[in-house]
Amino acid sequence: MYQYTTRGVCSRQISFELQDGKIHNCQFAGGCNGNLKGICKLVEGMDARQVIALLKGNTCGPKPTSCPDQLATALEQALAEENQ
């Protein structure tokens, strides 16, 4: 289980598992509950690299990041750790 502390967004933390490069059991702590549950359902079983490509760079209002962008960052970090 990977846990990532978010920066610059309403959610506080993202947790997920990676199995063979696929995302499972994604959960956000805090943030827009319904929207983040929806994102987690949509990414379940998806390839992490594909999700990064889709979500990286998304912003939330005037913020330079968003919860989906933070998920992409968390996935990048997790993949880098797995490849060490």
PDB file of N, CA, C and O in Angstrom:
ATOM      1  N   MET A   1       0.852  -1.178   0.000  1.00  0.00           N
ATOM      2  CA  MET A   1       0.000   0.000   0.000  1.00  0.00           C
ATOM      3  C   MET A   1       0.895   1.237   0.000  1.00  0.00           C
ATOM      4  O   MET A   1       1.765   1.391   0.858  1.00  0.00           O
ATOM      5  N   TYR A   2       0.672   2.092  -0.953  1.00  0.00           N
ATOM      6  CA  TYR A   2       1.394   3.352  -1.026  1.00  0.00           C
ATOM      7  C   TYR A   2       0.539   4.438  -0.389  1.00  0.00           C
ATOM      8  O   TYR A   2      -0.681   4.448  -0.548  1.00  0.00           O
ATOM      9  N   GLN A   3       1.183   5.352   0.334  1.00  0.00           N
ATOM     10  CA  GLN A   3       0.495   6.502   0.909  1.00  0.00           C
ATOM     11  C   GLN A   3       1.265   7.751   0.509  1.00  0.00           C
ATOM     12  O   GLN A   3       2.488   7.819   0.639  1.00  0.00           O
ATOM     13  N   TYR A   4       0.525   8.732   0.024  1.00  0.00           N
ATOM     14  CA  TYR A   4       1.128   9.965  -0.454  1.00  0.00           C
ATOM     15  C   TYR A   4       0.429  11.132   0.230  1.00  0.00           C
ATOM     16  O   TYR A   4      -0.798  11.227   0.199  1.00  0.00           O
ATOM     17  N   THR A   5       1.200  12.014   0.843  1.00  0.00           N
ATOM     18  CA  THR A   5       0.656  13.220   1.458  1.00  0.00           C
ATOM     19  C   THR A   5       0.577  14.299   0.386  1.00  0.00           C
ATOM     20  O   THR A   5       1.589  14.693  -0.194  1.00  0.00           O
ATOM     21  N   THR A   6      -0.632  14.764   0.136  1.00  0.00           N
ATOM     22  CA  THR A   6      -0.856  15.735  -0.935  1.00  0.00           C
ATOM     23  C   THR A   6      -0.345  17.116  -0.548  1.00  0.00           C
ATOM     24  O   THR A   6      -0.114  17.409   0.625  1.00  0.00           O
ATOM     25  N   ARG A   7      -0.174  17.961  -1.571  1.00  0.00           N
ATOM     26  CA  ARG A   7       0.282  19.340  -1.373  1.00  0.00           C
ATOM     27  C   ARG A   7      -0.586  20.282  -2.209  1.00  0.00           C
ATOM     28  O   ARG A   7      -0.774  20.061  -3.406  1.00  0.00           O
ATOM     29  N   GLY A   8      -1.109  21.321  -1.581  1.00  0.00           N
ATOM     30  CA  GLY A   8      -1.817  22.367  -2.303  1.00  0.00           C
ATOM     31  C   GLY A   8      -3.241  22.048  -2.710  1.00  0.00           C
ATOM     32  O   GLY A   8      -3.808  22.743  -3.553  1.00  0.00           O
ATOM     33  N   VAL A   9      -3.832  21.012  -2.129  1.00  0.00           N
ATOM     34  CA  VAL A   9      -5.212  20.639  -2.459  1.00  0.00           C
ATOM     35  C   VAL A   9      -6.003  20.365  -1.185  1.00  0.00           C
ATOM     36  O   VAL A   9      -5.437  20.315  -0.093  1.00  0.00           O
ATOM     37  N   CYS A  10      -7.301  20.189  -1.331  1.00  0.00           N
ATOM     38  CA  CYS A  10      -8.174  19.953  -0.173  1.00  0.00           C
ATOM     39  C   CYS A  10      -7.977  18.577   0.455  1.00  0.00           C
ATOM     40  O   CYS A  10      -8.055  18.436   1.676  1.00  0.00           O
ATOM     41  N   SER A  11      -7.721  17.564  -0.369  1.00  0.00           N
ATOM     42  CA  SER A  11      -7.491  16.233   0.209  1.00  0.00           C
ATOM     43  C   SER A  11      -6.137  16.237   0.934  1.00  0.00           C
ATOM     44  O   SER A  11      -5.227  16.986   0.583  1.00  0.00           O
ATOM     45  N   ARG A  12      -6.036  15.388   1.942  1.00  0.00           N
ATOM     46  CA  ARG A  12      -4.819  15.344   2.760  1.00  0.00           C
ATOM     47  C   ARG A  12      -3.872  14.216   2.366  1.00  0.00           C
ATOM     48  O   ARG A  12      -2.653  14.342   2.488  1.00  0.00           O
ATOM     49  N   GLN A  13      -4.446  13.120   1.894  1.00  0.00           N
ATOM     50  CA  GLN A  13      -3.626  11.947   1.617  1.00  0.00           C
ATOM     51  C   GLN A  13      -4.303  11.068   0.567  1.00  0.00           C
ATOM     52  O   GLN A  13      -5.528  11.027   0.455  1.00  0.00           O
ATOM     53  N   ILE A  14      -3.459  10.364  -0.202  1.00  0.00           N
ATOM     54  CA  ILE A  14      -3.936   9.402  -1.185  1.00  0.00           C
ATOM     55  C   ILE A  14      -3.273   8.069  -0.865  1.00  0.00           C
ATOM     56  O   ILE A  14      -2.069   8.016  -0.614  1.00  0.00           O
ATOM     57  N   SER A  15      -4.047   7.005  -0.872  1.00  0.00           N
ATOM     58  CA  SER A  15      -3.468   5.673  -0.693  1.00  0.00           C
ATOM     59  C   SER A  15      -3.964   4.777  -1.831  1.00  0.00           C
ATOM     60  O   SER A  15      -5.077   4.934  -2.332  1.00  0.00           O
ATOM     61  N   PHE A  16      -3.110   3.844  -2.218  1.00  0.00           N
ATOM     62  CA  PHE A  16      -3.441   2.933  -3.317  1.00  0.00           C
ATOM     63  C   PHE A  16      -2.445   1.783  -3.318  1.00  0.00           C
ATOM     64  O   PHE A  16      -1.398   1.843  -2.674  1.00  0.00           O
ATOM     65  N   GLU A  17      -2.793   0.746  -4.048  1.00  0.00           N
ATOM     66  CA  GLU A  17      -1.893  -0.385  -4.268  1.00  0.00           C
ATOM     67  C   GLU A  17      -1.565  -0.454  -5.749  1.00  0.00           C
ATOM     68  O   GLU A  17      -2.383  -0.083  -6.590  1.00  0.00           O
ATOM     69  N   LEU A  18      -0.375  -0.926  -6.065  1.00  0.00           N
ATOM     70  CA  LEU A  18       0.017  -1.200  -7.444  1.00  0.00           C
ATOM     71  C   LEU A  18       0.320  -2.681  -7.556  1.00  0.00           C
ATOM     72  O   LEU A  18       1.114  -3.222  -6.787  1.00  0.00           O
ATOM     73  N   GLN A  19      -0.317  -3.332  -8.516  1.00  0.00           N
ATOM     74  CA  GLN A  19      -0.064  -4.745  -8.794  1.00  0.00           C
ATOM     75  C   GLN A  19       0.170  -4.874 -10.292  1.00  0.00           C
ATOM     76  O   GLN A  19      -0.734  -4.636 -11.093  1.00  0.00           O
ATOM     77  N   ASP A  20       1.378  -5.251 -10.660  1.00  0.00           N
ATOM     78  CA  ASP A  20       1.749  -5.362 -12.071  1.00  0.00           C
ATOM     79  C   ASP A  20       1.472  -4.067 -12.831  1.00  0.00           C
ATOM     80  O   ASP A  20       1.032  -4.092 -13.980  1.00  0.00           O
ATOM     81  N   GLY A  21       1.737  -2.925 -12.171  1.00  0.00           N
ATOM     82  CA  GLY A  21       1.556  -1.622 -12.807  1.00  0.00           C
ATOM     83  C   GLY A  21       0.130  -1.125 -12.866  1.00  0.00           C
ATOM     84  O   GLY A  21      -0.139  -0.078 -13.455  1.00  0.00           O
ATOM     85  N   LYS A  22      -0.799  -1.868 -12.257  1.00  0.00           N
ATOM     86  CA  LYS A  22      -2.211  -1.499 -12.261  1.00  0.00           C
ATOM     87  C   LYS A  22      -2.620  -0.974 -10.878  1.00  0.00           C
ATOM     88  O   LYS A  22      -2.119  -1.432  -9.851  1.00  0.00           O
ATOM     89  N   ILE A  23      -3.534  -0.009 -10.876  1.00  0.00           N
ATOM     90  CA  ILE A  23      -3.979   0.649  -9.643  1.00  0.00           C
ATOM     91  C   ILE A  23      -5.131  -0.122  -9.019  1.00  0.00           C
ATOM     92  O   ILE A  23      -6.067  -0.540  -9.702  1.00  0.00           O
ATOM     93  N   HIS A  24      -5.040  -0.302  -7.693  1.00  0.00           N
ATOM     94  CA  HIS A  24      -6.112  -0.958  -6.940  1.00  0.00           C
ATOM     95  C   HIS A  24      -6.293  -0.248  -5.599  1.00  0.00           C
ATOM     96  O   HIS A  24      -5.346   0.298  -5.032  1.00  0.00           O
ATOM     97  N   ASN A  25      -7.519  -0.270  -5.113  1.00  0.00           N
ATOM     98  CA  ASN A  25      -7.865   0.231  -3.778  1.00  0.00           C
ATOM     99  C   ASN A  25      -7.447   1.676  -3.553  1.00  0.00           C
ATOM    100  O   ASN A  25      -6.911   2.011  -2.497  1.00  0.00           O
ATOM    101  N   CYS A  26      -7.685   2.520  -4.524  1.00  0.00           N
ATOM    102  CA  CYS A  26      -7.369   3.943  -4.411  1.00  0.00           C
ATOM    103  C   CYS A  26      -8.352   4.609  -3.450  1.00  0.00           C
ATOM    104  O   CYS A  26      -9.558   4.372  -3.518  1.00  0.00           O
ATOM    105  N   GLN A  27      -7.822   5.447  -2.555  1.00  0.00           N
ATOM    106  CA  GLN A  27      -8.653   6.191  -1.621  1.00  0.00           C
ATOM    107  C   GLN A  27      -8.023   7.544  -1.339  1.00  0.00           C
ATOM    108  O   GLN A  27      -6.803   7.661  -1.219  1.00  0.00           O
ATOM    109  N   PHE A  28      -8.863   8.560  -1.234  1.00  0.00           N
ATOM    110  CA  PHE A  28      -8.432   9.892  -0.839  1.00  0.00           C
ATOM    111  C   PHE A  28      -8.949  10.166   0.565  1.00  0.00           C
ATOM    112  O   PHE A  28     -10.062   9.763   0.901  1.00  0.00           O
ATOM    113  N   ALA A  29      -8.159  10.843   1.386  1.00  0.00           N
ATOM    114  CA  ALA A  29      -8.610  11.308   2.702  1.00  0.00           C
ATOM    115  C   ALA A  29      -8.869  12.802   2.575  1.00  0.00           C
ATOM    116  O   ALA A  29      -7.960  13.572   2.262  1.00  0.00           O
ATOM    117  N   GLY A  30     -10.106  13.209   2.818  1.00  0.00           N
ATOM    118  CA  GLY A  30     -10.477  14.610   2.684  1.00  0.00           C
ATOM    119  C   GLY A  30     -10.814  14.932   1.241  1.00  0.00           C
ATOM    120  O   GLY A  30     -10.841  14.048   0.385  1.00  0.00           O
ATOM    121  N   GLY A  31     -11.069  16.204   0.980  1.00  0.00           N
ATOM    122  CA  GLY A  31     -11.378  16.644  -0.371  1.00  0.00           C
ATOM    123  C   GLY A  31     -12.846  16.468  -0.711  1.00  0.00           C
ATOM    124  O   GLY A  31     -13.671  16.231   0.171  1.00  0.00           O
ATOM    125  N   CYS A  32     -13.166  16.582  -1.972  1.00  0.00           N
ATOM    126  CA  CYS A  32     -14.543  16.472  -2.481  1.00  0.00           C
ATOM    127  C   CYS A  32     -14.926  14.993  -2.554  1.00  0.00           C
ATOM    128  O   CYS A  32     -14.623  14.310  -3.531  1.00  0.00           O
ATOM    129  N   ASN A  33     -15.578  14.524  -1.536  1.00  0.00           N
ATOM    130  CA  ASN A  33     -15.826  13.104  -1.331  1.00  0.00           C
ATOM    131  C   ASN A  33     -16.390  12.383  -2.553  1.00  0.00           C
ATOM    132  O   ASN A  33     -15.826  11.380  -2.990  1.00  0.00           O
ATOM    133  N   GLY A  34     -17.472  12.869  -3.098  1.00  0.00           N
ATOM    134  CA  GLY A  34     -18.100  12.185  -4.231  1.00  0.00           C
ATOM    135  C   GLY A  34     -17.225  12.163  -5.469  1.00  0.00           C
ATOM    136  O   GLY A  34     -17.102  11.133  -6.132  1.00  0.00           O
ATOM    137  N   ASN A  35     -16.620  13.293  -5.780  1.00  0.00           N
ATOM    138  CA  ASN A  35     -15.759  13.367  -6.961  1.00  0.00           C
ATOM    139  C   ASN A  35     -14.552  12.437  -6.822  1.00  0.00           C
ATOM    140  O   ASN A  35     -14.179  11.759  -7.780  1.00  0.00           O
ATOM    141  N   LEU A  36     -13.950  12.403  -5.650  1.00  0.00           N
ATOM    142  CA  LEU A  36     -12.749  11.591  -5.459  1.00  0.00           C
ATOM    143  C   LEU A  36     -13.072  10.110  -5.419  1.00  0.00           C
ATOM    144  O   LEU A  36     -12.272   9.291  -5.871  1.00  0.00           O
ATOM    145  N   LYS A  37     -14.237   9.749  -4.882  1.00  0.00           N
ATOM    146  CA  LYS A  37     -14.669   8.350  -4.951  1.00  0.00           C
ATOM    147  C   LYS A  37     -14.863   7.943  -6.411  1.00  0.00           C
ATOM    148  O   LYS A  37     -14.513   6.832  -6.807  1.00  0.00           O
ATOM    149  N   GLY A  38     -15.428   8.860  -7.207  1.00  0.00           N
ATOM    150  CA  GLY A  38     -15.632   8.589  -8.626  1.00  0.00           C
ATOM    151  C   GLY A  38     -14.312   8.384  -9.352  1.00  0.00           C
ATOM    152  O   GLY A  38     -14.186   7.465 -10.161  1.00  0.00           O
ATOM    153  N   ILE A  39     -13.328   9.228  -9.072  1.00  0.00           N
ATOM    154  CA  ILE A  39     -12.014   9.072  -9.693  1.00  0.00           C
ATOM    155  C   ILE A  39     -11.427   7.717  -9.336  1.00  0.00           C
ATOM    156  O   ILE A  39     -10.891   7.023 -10.200  1.00  0.00           O
ATOM    157  N   CYS A  40     -11.525   7.339  -8.069  1.00  0.00           N
ATOM    158  CA  CYS A  40     -10.968   6.051  -7.642  1.00  0.00           C
ATOM    159  C   CYS A  40     -11.651   4.884  -8.353  1.00  0.00           C
ATOM    160  O   CYS A  40     -10.987   3.914  -8.719  1.00  0.00           O
ATOM    161  N   LYS A  41     -12.959   4.964  -8.551  1.00  0.00           N
ATOM    162  CA  LYS A  41     -13.655   3.904  -9.287  1.00  0.00           C
ATOM    163  C   LYS A  41     -13.201   3.864 -10.744  1.00  0.00           C
ATOM    164  O   LYS A  41     -13.042   2.788 -11.321  1.00  0.00           O
ATOM    165  N   LEU A  42     -12.996   5.026 -11.328  1.00  0.00           N
ATOM    166  CA  LEU A  42     -12.586   5.082 -12.732  1.00  0.00           C
ATOM    167  C   LEU A  42     -11.183   4.535 -12.958  1.00  0.00           C
ATOM    168  O   LEU A  42     -10.922   3.917 -13.990  1.00  0.00           O
ATOM    169  N   VAL A  43     -10.274   4.754 -12.006  1.00  0.00           N
ATOM    170  CA  VAL A  43      -8.883   4.313 -12.206  1.00  0.00           C
ATOM    171  C   VAL A  43      -8.643   2.881 -11.736  1.00  0.00           C
ATOM    172  O   VAL A  43      -7.573   2.329 -11.990  1.00  0.00           O
ATOM    173  N   GLU A  44      -9.603   2.273 -11.063  1.00  0.00           N
ATOM    174  CA  GLU A  44      -9.438   0.901 -10.560  1.00  0.00           C
ATOM    175  C   GLU A  44      -9.077  -0.042 -11.703  1.00  0.00           C
ATOM    176  O   GLU A  44      -9.808  -0.147 -12.688  1.00  0.00           O
ATOM    177  N   GLY A  45      -7.955  -0.719 -11.565  1.00  0.00           N
ATOM    178  CA  GLY A  45      -7.511  -1.694 -12.548  1.00  0.00           C
ATOM    179  C   GLY A  45      -6.798  -1.100 -13.757  1.00  0.00           C
ATOM    180  O   GLY A  45      -6.330  -1.839 -14.623  1.00  0.00           O
ATOM    181  N   MET A  46      -6.712   0.227 -13.824  1.00  0.00           N
ATOM    182  CA  MET A  46      -6.045   0.871 -14.965  1.00  0.00           C
ATOM    183  C   MET A  46      -4.530   0.844 -14.798  1.00  0.00           C
ATOM    184  O   MET A  46      -4.009   0.755 -13.685  1.00  0.00           O
ATOM    185  N   ASP A  47      -3.844   0.921 -15.921  1.00  0.00           N
ATOM    186  CA  ASP A  47      -2.394   1.018 -15.912  1.00  0.00           C
ATOM    187  C   ASP A  47      -1.996   2.379 -15.343  1.00  0.00           C
ATOM    188  O   ASP A  47      -2.517   3.410 -15.768  1.00  0.00           O
ATOM    189  N   ALA A  48      -1.081   2.377 -14.390  1.00  0.00           N
ATOM    190  CA  ALA A  48      -0.673   3.606 -13.719  1.00  0.00           C
ATOM    191  C   ALA A  48      -0.119   4.634 -14.698  1.00  0.00           C
ATOM    192  O   ALA A  48      -0.376   5.828 -14.545  1.00  0.00           O
ATOM    193  N   ARG A  49       0.627   4.199 -15.686  1.00  0.00           N
ATOM    194  CA  ARG A  49       1.201   5.148 -16.658  1.00  0.00           C
ATOM    195  C   ARG A  49       0.116   5.821 -17.494  1.00  0.00           C
ATOM    196  O   ARG A  49       0.240   6.992 -17.850  1.00  0.00           O
ATOM    197  N   GLN A  50      -0.922   5.097 -17.799  1.00  0.00           N
ATOM    198  CA  GLN A  50      -2.037   5.669 -18.542  1.00  0.00           C
ATOM    199  C   GLN A  50      -2.752   6.725 -17.698  1.00  0.00           C
ATOM    200  O   GLN A  50      -3.126   7.783 -18.204  1.00  0.00           O
ATOM    201  N   VAL A  51      -2.936   6.435 -16.427  1.00  0.00           N
ATOM    202  CA  VAL A  51      -3.602   7.382 -15.530  1.00  0.00           C
ATOM    203  C   VAL A  51      -2.742   8.637 -15.376  1.00  0.00           C
ATOM    204  O   VAL A  51      -3.271   9.748 -15.363  1.00  0.00           O
ATOM    205  N   ILE A  52      -1.444   8.473 -15.261  1.00  0.00           N
ATOM    206  CA  ILE A  52      -0.548   9.633 -15.170  1.00  0.00           C
ATOM    207  C   ILE A  52      -0.716  10.512 -16.410  1.00  0.00           C
ATOM    208  O   ILE A  52      -0.836  11.732 -16.298  1.00  0.00           O
ATOM    209  N   ALA A  53      -0.723   9.899 -17.578  1.00  0.00           N
ATOM    210  CA  ALA A  53      -0.862  10.651 -18.830  1.00  0.00           C
ATOM    211  C   ALA A  53      -2.189  11.414 -18.886  1.00  0.00           C
ATOM    212  O   ALA A  53      -2.245  12.518 -19.426  1.00  0.00           O
ATOM    213  N   LEU A  54      -3.242  10.839 -18.337  1.00  0.00           N
ATOM    214  CA  LEU A  54      -4.554  11.473 -18.364  1.00  0.00           C
ATOM    215  C   LEU A  54      -4.695  12.601 -17.345  1.00  0.00           C
ATOM    216  O   LEU A  54      -5.323  13.621 -17.630  1.00  0.00           O
ATOM    217  N   LEU A  55      -4.115  12.423 -16.165  1.00  0.00           N
ATOM    218  CA  LEU A  55      -4.395  13.340 -15.057  1.00  0.00           C
ATOM    219  C   LEU A  55      -3.313  14.383 -14.782  1.00  0.00           C
ATOM    220  O   LEU A  55      -3.600  15.418 -14.180  1.00  0.00           O
ATOM    221  N   LYS A  56      -2.093  14.136 -15.205  1.00  0.00           N
ATOM    222  CA  LYS A  56      -0.982  15.054 -14.924  1.00  0.00           C
ATOM    223  C   LYS A  56      -1.273  16.436 -15.513  1.00  0.00           C
ATOM    224  O   LYS A  56      -1.614  16.561 -16.689  1.00  0.00           O
ATOM    225  N   GLY A  57      -1.135  17.459 -14.688  1.00  0.00           N
ATOM    226  CA  GLY A  57      -1.308  18.830 -15.145  1.00  0.00           C
ATOM    227  C   GLY A  57      -2.696  19.406 -14.964  1.00  0.00           C
ATOM    228  O   GLY A  57      -2.900  20.596 -15.205  1.00  0.00           O
ATOM    229  N   ASN A  58      -3.667  18.590 -14.542  1.00  0.00           N
ATOM    230  CA  ASN A  58      -5.002  19.128 -14.268  1.00  0.00           C
ATOM    231  C   ASN A  58      -4.937  20.074 -13.082  1.00  0.00           C
ATOM    232  O   ASN A  58      -4.251  19.798 -12.098  1.00  0.00           O
ATOM    233  N   THR A  59      -5.653  21.190 -13.176  1.00  0.00           N
ATOM    234  CA  THR A  59      -5.659  22.165 -12.086  1.00  0.00           C
ATOM    235  C   THR A  59      -7.054  22.266 -11.488  1.00  0.00           C
ATOM    236  O   THR A  59      -8.027  21.774 -12.060  1.00  0.00           O
ATOM    237  N   CYS A  60      -7.136  22.907 -10.335  1.00  0.00           N
ATOM    238  CA  CYS A  60      -8.403  23.115  -9.642  1.00  0.00           C
ATOM    239  C   CYS A  60      -8.544  24.618  -9.401  1.00  0.00           C
ATOM    240  O   CYS A  60      -7.878  25.181  -8.533  1.00  0.00           O
ATOM    241  N   GLY A  61      -9.410  25.254 -10.172  1.00  0.00           N
ATOM    242  CA  GLY A  61      -9.581  26.702 -10.049  1.00  0.00           C
ATOM    243  C   GLY A  61      -8.249  27.405 -10.253  1.00  0.00           C
ATOM    244  O   GLY A  61      -7.532  27.111 -11.209  1.00  0.00           O
ATOM    245  N   PRO A  62      -7.913  28.335  -9.359  1.00  0.00           N
ATOM    246  CA  PRO A  62      -6.651  29.069  -9.504  1.00  0.00           C
ATOM    247  C   PRO A  62      -5.424  28.309  -8.989  1.00  0.00           C
ATOM    248  O   PRO A  62      -4.294  28.777  -9.133  1.00  0.00           O
ATOM    249  N   LYS A  63      -5.648  27.152  -8.397  1.00  0.00           N
ATOM    250  CA  LYS A  63      -4.524  26.372  -7.851  1.00  0.00           C
ATOM    251  C   LYS A  63      -3.695  25.783  -8.995  1.00  0.00           C
ATOM    252  O   LYS A  63      -4.243  25.441 -10.043  1.00  0.00           O
ATOM    253  N   PRO A  64      -2.383  25.665  -8.801  1.00  0.00           N
ATOM    254  CA  PRO A  64      -1.542  25.091  -9.858  1.00  0.00           C
ATOM    255  C   PRO A  64      -1.597  23.565  -9.926  1.00  0.00           C
ATOM    256  O   PRO A  64      -0.921  22.954 -10.754  1.00  0.00           O
ATOM    257  N   THR A  65      -2.396  22.953  -9.062  1.00  0.00           N
ATOM    258  CA  THR A  65      -2.520  21.500  -9.008  1.00  0.00           C
ATOM    259  C   THR A  65      -3.965  21.147  -8.714  1.00  0.00           C
ATOM    260  O   THR A  65      -4.810  22.034  -8.596  1.00  0.00           O
ATOM    261  N   SER A  66      -4.258  19.861  -8.595  1.00  0.00           N
ATOM    262  CA  SER A  66      -5.590  19.373  -8.255  1.00  0.00           C
ATOM    263  C   SER A  66      -5.429  18.003  -7.614  1.00  0.00           C
ATOM    264  O   SER A  66      -4.331  17.446  -7.610  1.00  0.00           O
ATOM    265  N   CYS A  67      -6.495  17.463  -7.082  1.00  0.00           N
ATOM    266  CA  CYS A  67      -6.417  16.113  -6.523  1.00  0.00           C
ATOM    267  C   CYS A  67      -6.040  15.083  -7.599  1.00  0.00           C
ATOM    268  O   CYS A  67      -5.217  14.209  -7.328  1.00  0.00           O
ATOM    269  N   PRO A  68      -6.618  15.156  -8.819  1.00  0.00           N
ATOM    270  CA  PRO A  68      -6.179  14.220  -9.858  1.00  0.00           C
ATOM    271  C   PRO A  68      -4.699  14.399 -10.216  1.00  0.00           C
ATOM    272  O   PRO A  68      -3.998  13.412 -10.442  1.00  0.00           O
ATOM    273  N   ASP A  69      -4.223  15.637 -10.269  1.00  0.00           N
ATOM    274  CA  ASP A  69      -2.813  15.892 -10.543  1.00  0.00           C
ATOM    275  C   ASP A  69      -1.943  15.319  -9.427  1.00  0.00           C
ATOM    276  O   ASP A  69      -0.868  14.778  -9.688  1.00  0.00           O
ATOM    277  N   GLN A  70      -2.408  15.438  -8.188  1.00  0.00           N
ATOM    278  CA  GLN A  70      -1.668  14.869  -7.067  1.00  0.00           C
ATOM    279  C   GLN A  70      -1.642  13.344  -7.138  1.00  0.00           C
ATOM    280  O   GLN A  70      -0.644  12.727  -6.764  1.00  0.00           O
ATOM    281  N   LEU A  71      -2.723  12.731  -7.612  1.00  0.00           N
ATOM    282  CA  LEU A  71      -2.727  11.284  -7.815  1.00  0.00           C
ATOM    283  C   LEU A  71      -1.672  10.904  -8.850  1.00  0.00           C
ATOM    284  O   LEU A  71      -0.947   9.926  -8.666  1.00  0.00           O
ATOM    285  N   ALA A  72      -1.583  11.670  -9.933  1.00  0.00           N
ATOM    286  CA  ALA A  72      -0.566  11.403 -10.951  1.00  0.00           C
ATOM    287  C   ALA A  72       0.838  11.499 -10.352  1.00  0.00           C
ATOM    288  O   ALA A  72       1.698  10.667 -10.641  1.00  0.00           O
ATOM    289  N   THR A  73       1.064  12.503  -9.528  1.00  0.00           N
ATOM    290  CA  THR A  73       2.365  12.665  -8.875  1.00  0.00           C
ATOM    291  C   THR A  73       2.651  11.493  -7.942  1.00  0.00           C
ATOM    292  O   THR A  73       3.770  10.982  -7.907  1.00  0.00           O
ATOM    293  N   ALA A  74       1.639  11.068  -7.187  1.00  0.00           N
ATOM    294  CA  ALA A  74       1.803   9.928  -6.279  1.00  0.00           C
ATOM    295  C   ALA A  74       2.135   8.660  -7.058  1.00  0.00           C
ATOM    296  O   ALA A  74       2.979   7.871  -6.633  1.00  0.00           O
ATOM    297  N   LEU A  75       1.481   8.464  -8.188  1.00  0.00           N
ATOM    298  CA  LEU A  75       1.746   7.285  -9.018  1.00  0.00           C
ATOM    299  C   LEU A  75       3.158   7.325  -9.593  1.00  0.00           C
ATOM    300  O   LEU A  75       3.840   6.301  -9.632  1.00  0.00           O
ATOM    301  N   GLU A  76       3.595   8.488 -10.034  1.00  0.00           N
ATOM    302  CA  GLU A  76       4.963   8.630 -10.538  1.00  0.00           C
ATOM    303  C   GLU A  76       5.970   8.247  -9.462  1.00  0.00           C
ATOM    304  O   GLU A  76       6.936   7.530  -9.727  1.00  0.00           O
ATOM    305  N   GLN A  77       5.735   8.729  -8.252  1.00  0.00           N
ATOM    306  CA  GLN A  77       6.630   8.426  -7.133  1.00  0.00           C
ATOM    307  C   GLN A  77       6.630   6.934  -6.827  1.00  0.00           C
ATOM    308  O   GLN A  77       7.691   6.349  -6.609  1.00  0.00           O
ATOM    309  N   ALA A  78       5.473   6.323  -6.809  1.00  0.00           N
ATOM    310  CA  ALA A  78       5.364   4.891  -6.509  1.00  0.00           C
ATOM    311  C   ALA A  78       6.064   4.063  -7.575  1.00  0.00           C
ATOM    312  O   ALA A  78       6.763   3.105  -7.245  1.00  0.00           O
ATOM    313  N   LEU A  79       5.891   4.412  -8.850  1.00  0.00           N
ATOM    314  CA  LEU A  79       6.557   3.684  -9.928  1.00  0.00           C
ATOM    315  C   LEU A  79       8.070   3.839  -9.830  1.00  0.00           C
ATOM    316  O   LEU A  79       8.810   2.888 -10.080  1.00  0.00           O
ATOM    317  N   ALA A  80       8.526   5.023  -9.470  1.00  0.00           N
ATOM    318  CA  ALA A  80       9.971   5.240  -9.315  1.00  0.00           C
ATOM    319  C   ALA A  80      10.528   4.382  -8.179  1.00  0.00           C
ATOM    320  O   ALA A  80      11.616   3.819  -8.298  1.00  0.00           O
ATOM    321  N   GLU A  81       9.775   4.285  -7.073  1.00  0.00           N
ATOM    322  CA  GLU A  81      10.212   3.446  -5.946  1.00  0.00           C
ATOM    323  C   GLU A  81      10.259   1.978  -6.340  1.00  0.00           C
ATOM    324  O   GLU A  81      11.170   1.250  -5.945  1.00  0.00           O
ATOM    325  N   GLU A  82       9.274   1.546  -7.120  1.00  0.00           N
ATOM    326  CA  GLU A  82       9.253   0.135  -7.548  1.00  0.00           C
ATOM    327  C   GLU A  82      10.423  -0.198  -8.468  1.00  0.00           C
ATOM    328  O   GLU A  82      10.899  -1.333  -8.475  1.00  0.00           O
ATOM    329  N   ASN A  83      10.889   0.776  -9.240  1.00  0.00           N
ATOM    330  CA  ASN A  83      11.957   0.539 -10.198  1.00  0.00           C
ATOM    331  C   ASN A  83      13.356   0.667  -9.599  1.00  0.00           C
ATOM    332  O   ASN A  83      14.350   0.509 -10.307  1.00  0.00           O
ATOM    333  N   GLN A  84      13.438   0.948  -8.319  1.00  0.00           N
ATOM    334  CA  GLN A  84      14.767   1.073  -7.673  1.00  0.00           C
ATOM    335  C   GLN A  84      15.306  -0.271  -7.284  1.00  0.00           C
ATOM    336  O   GLN A  84      16.403  -0.360  -6.733  1.00  0.00           O
TER     337      GLN A  84
END
